[in-house]
Amino acid sequence: MATVSSDLNAEDSSLPARRLLLLGFQGSGKTSTLNTILSQKKNNSQTDQQHWVNILTWRLLIIDTPGWKLETEGTTDESDSKNQQSITDRCSPGPHALLMVVPIGVPFTEHHWQGLWARVQALGAGIWRHTIVLFTCEDQLPQDMGVEEFIVDGGAALQRLVERCGCRYHALDNTCSDKSAPVAELLQKVEEMVQENQGWFFEMARPNLGFGDEDTENEREEDRGTEVEGTAAMFSSSPRELRVLLVGWSGAGKSSAGNLLLGCRVFETGRPTEVSVCHQALVAGQCLTVVDTPGWDWFSVQRTPSSIRKQIKLGAGLLHPGPHVLLLVIPVVSTLTPKKRQALKGHLEMFGKEACQHTLVLFSCGDRLYGTSIEDHIQRDRGELLKLMQHCWNYYHVLDCTKASQDRSQVTELLRKIEEMVAENGEKPFLPVKLNTELDKEKMSGRCILQ
């Protein structure tokens, strides 16, 4: 969870206070980056015991951290927990930005990703919304290569990291003599992210160090309530179930996407979907439940018939206690205008204010990109797709139904992204719905009420 900053340690300054946390593996260049940023402090700014400094138009607290060991693959050890406790105390009440430091001269492999993922998730849910990838050793880039090309050539693991950080990244050369411009640009990107997060900071989870009063810990577990207990029971089932709700415009390709996900033709295509339909299949070792819903109007919530809105809510009810993800299907061939984007947001609000945290934009007709990357496509669409991505916390994926039989990796990659969303949403892994229990079971599904 993130809460509004109180910044008690920076009361003596009229500048906005920002707390920055440097994370990364050993040898990534975190300390050099710290020194680079501190080199830009104002002449009259003294570094105090908490390392608050005035730089440009901000008052900054910059926390360096011990580098992670790559040998601890996909796990966190006792030293990680102790370091996390120390970092949490030093950065209290929480960092506004986490700078994930990655050196350009070292390949970022799947091994790196698994180790990074385990440690980052241990810090708490929602962390990616506050994280920027900071590339060091920019001087090691070939003269004819930009950072964007480096990310593309860097492989799937590096692209996954940048994507999870909302495609926010920056590059620094800590060896150059004039560091003012790149540091100013980095801090401006940090400020833009803070504003996107409405000024909130990231509240880090405190690790359980294995000591303390056992009765207190038991009471704390009991206080979590029956909802969390039910969630834990659901997630301990084998194979684990993932519940998916397909939503979007009429003709967007929801039914085809559902068939591709389940690996069989169970949803009727070629004609408008009139009622919500539910199907299940075992996919990649998981029980996947998918509900296809009727399409809504392209331009306005008010123009979507009440019967269609009722059917969409019925679809959510078929996934009781609630869908893990709303797959918002958008064809790559469609142009997103401001009016269409507002209509999409309005329709998503049928599911409540927290719907955006559970929404993944699923681009259909991926073959129509004709070699263009989806990131370039998002940037080109007059900024409207980019605004939609930000609203949905930068979760997106592309499906090419023409490769349904040859390439199942696009489905497994989508399921992985859904798993990441579920993990990031912490104690709220699904969007809860409830049924009207005053009706008998035969009539329940028609009276789905979103909490």
Secondary structure by P-SEA (a helix, b strand, c coil): cccccccccccccccbbbbbbbbbcccccaaaaaaaaaccccccccccccccccccccccbbbbbccccccccccccaaaaaaaaaaaaaacccccbbbbbbbccccccaaaaaaaaaaaaaacccccccbbbbbcccccccccccaaaaaaaccaaaaaaaaaacccccccccccccaaaaaaaaaaaaaaaaaaaccccccccccccccccaaaaaaaaaaccaaaaaaaaaaacccbbbbbbbbbcccccaaaaaaaaaccccccccccccbbbbbbbbccccbbbbbbbccccccccccccaaaaaaaaaaaaaaccccccccccccccccccaaaaaaaaaaaacccccccccbbbbbccccccccccaaaaaaaccaaaaaaaaaacccccccccccccccaaaaaaaaaaaaaaaaaacccccccccccccccccccccccccc
